């Protein structure tokens, strides 16, 4: 994609953006030269980066299926959706239960431009897209889309995948608490959390590259990652590297040193 910067649309093509870098590293086409340069620099620092990013995505697939199939969740709030990549969350949830509702949230104009791919719901279910930022949770919770699709008398699956490393403390705990606050008992939080516990030199160099590109970035050790689920009931196997959380055949042979993300699913009492 080589479209010039469009100020009216809000697109910024002179500075790398996390969603577009993610898209580039995973072989997508919705990015700009600046994103390619940033992604190439990060991959030079840590060649395992594409494996790591793919496993983060696969964790979302397994967590969503677990919530729909085993926990009976029929409505989801997906924060930091990113560029549509099939299967999207609603495809997984609606394969289990076609009546499922999904509200997607992101504030990147390029994601908004592709949001129609997120709105191809089953006839029985529904999806919506909210143009909002996790730093403004009230804008999400007060949006017409959230209020129309999410029934707060029934449990909700809150998905916070691949975004917490961009949320600096103390905002991390405050924002999670605010998003969970209106959700009823029986709701679940599925979350991934960046870490340098397994390849510290390489991953910290990637983190520095993000910061140099103007993106705030924080890595958390296991104890801190686990503490983000305080007050919730962790589902087995607890907080693990994402490829080790209820793994399938696709996770066979993955080297833990190639994964810099913890993941877990926890229930709100």
N, C-alpha and C positions, 0 to 999 in steps of 0.2 A: 504494500500500500504506500503510495507516494503522494497522497493528497497534501497540499500545502496547509500551513497553519490556518485555522478558521476561528477567528476570535469570537464570532457570534455563537458558534457551537460550543465554545469553551474548551475545545481541543488544544492541548499544548504539545507541539511536536518538536520543540527545541530542547526538551528535558525528558529523560527517561521516566516511564511510569511503571509501577510494579506489575500491574495487570498485563501490560504489553510485553514487558520483559519475560514474564511467565509464559505468555503466549509464544513468544519467539523461541525460548529454550525448549518448549515442548513441540516445536515444529509447526506452529500455527502461521497465519498470514496477516493477522491484524496488528501490525506494529510498524514502527518507523525506524529509519537508520539509527537514530539516537538510542533506541531500545536495543537494536542489534549490537551496537558498540558496547553498551553496558552489559548485555548478556554474554557477549564474547569475553569481556574482561573478567566477569564472575566465573565463567567456566574455565578460564585459564587458571584462576586461583584454585578451583576445586572441580576437576573434571566429572565428579559424581553428581553435580548439580541437577542434570536432567533426570537421573534415577530418583533422587531425593524428591523433586517436584512431582514426578509421576506417582510416587508412593503416597504423597500427601493427598493427591486427587483420589487415589484408590481407597484411602482410608475413608474419605467422604462417602464413596459408594457403599462400602461395607457398613459404615455407621448408619447411613440412611436406611439401608435394607434392614438392619437390626432393629431400628426404631419402628419401622413400618410393620415388619413381619413379627417380631417377638414382643414388642412393647405396645403395639396397637396404635401408634401415633398416626393421626390422619391430617395433621396440619403442621406446617413447618415455616420457620422464619430464618432465611439464609442471609447472613450478614457478610458483605464483601464478596459478592457473587463472582466477580471477574467475568472475563469473556466467555460466552457460551461454548461449551465443549461437550458433545454428547458422549455418554449419557449425562444429562443434567439431573439435578436433584429431583425435579418433578417426574422425570421419566422413571427413576428408580422407585420413588414412592408410589406412583400410580400404576406401576407394573404389579405391585403387591396389592394396592387398594386404589382402584381407579377414581374413587371419590375424594382423594386427598387434595388438600389445598396447600399451595406454596406461595409465600411472599418473598421475592428476591429483593435485596437491597445493595446498591452500589452507587458511587458518586462520580464515576469516571465517564466522561461524555462518550468515549468510544464503546464502553459497555452499553450505555443507553442506546447508542445507534444500532446495536445488535440485539437489543432486548426482545425483539419479536420472536427470536429463537427460543426465548425463555417462556413465551406465552402460548406455546402450542400444547395446551392442556388436553387431557382426555375429555370427552363430552360430559362425563359424570363429575369431574373435578374442576379445579380452577387454579390459575396462577395470576400473579400480578407483579409489577416491577415498581419499586420505590426509589426515586433518585434522591438519596440521602447519605449522610456520613455517620459512621459508628460514633464519632465524637459528639453527635447530636441525637442521642437516643430518643428524645421526646419527639423529634421530627418523624422518626420511624413509627413510634407507637401511636402518635396522633394522626398519622396519614390516613386518608380515606381508604386506601388499599388495604392497610392492616386492619382497620376497623370493619371493613366489609368482609374480608376473607377469614379472619381469625376469630374464633369463638372462644372467649376467655373463660368459659365455663368448662372447657375441655382441654386436656393436655396438649402442649405444643412442643415440637422439636426445634430448639434453638441451635442453629449451625453457625459456628464461628471458625471457619476453616482457612488456614493460611493467611491470617491477618494479624494475630496477636504480636508478632515480632515487629509490627509497625506501630504498636500502641505502647507508649512509654509509661512507666509507673509515675505517679500513682493512678493515672487515668485507667489503667487496665482493670483494676478491681472495681472501681466506681462504675465504669461503663457496663461491665458484665452484670453487676448487681442491679443496675437500673433496667437493663433489658430483661432480666429474670424476674424482677419485682412483680409485674402484673400477671405473670404466667402462673397458672394454678398448680397445685400439688399434682405430681405425676408427670409434669413436664420434664424434659431432658435437655441437657446441654452437651453438645458434641463439639469438641474444640481441639485444634492442633496448636502447638507452641514450639517455636524455634529454640534450638539448643546448640551449644558447641561442645557438649559433653563427649562426643565420640570422635570428632576430627577437629580439635580446637584450632590448630594453626590455619588450616584451610578455610574453615567456616568463618573464623574471625576476619580473614582477609576478604571473604565475600561480604560480610557485614560492613566492613570499611568501605567497600566499593559502593554499596547501597547508600551509605552516608555521604560519600563524595558526590553521588548523583542527586543529592538533596532529599533523600528519603530517610526519615528517622528509623532506627533499627536497634532492637534489643534482643539479646539471647538470654535464656533462662536455664539454670541447672535444674535437676530433677525435683529437688525440694521446693523450689519456688514455683515450678510448673504445677506440681501437685497442689500447692496451697491455693492456686487459683480456683480449685474446685471445693474449697472449704465451705461447709454447710450443706453440701450435696452428698448423695450416696453414689459412690463410684461403682459402675458396673464392671464385672470381671472382663478382662484381666487387670483393671485399674489403669494407671498411667504408664504407658509403654511407648517405645519408638513406634511410629505409625505402621511400619510394616509388620510389627509383632502383635498388633491388636486384631484378634480374631482373624489370623491370616488364612488365605486361600492358596491354591496351587501357584498363583502368580507370584507369591512371595518366596517361593522356594529358591534358595541359593543367593538371596540378597545379603550383601555384606553390611553389617550394622554400622560400619565406619562410613558408609555411603548415605546414611540417613541422619539428618540433623533436625528432626521434628518429633516431639512427643505428641501423643494423642490419647484421648479418653472420652468416654461418655458417662455422664452422671445424672442421676434422677433428683429432682427437687422434691423433698419430703412434703 
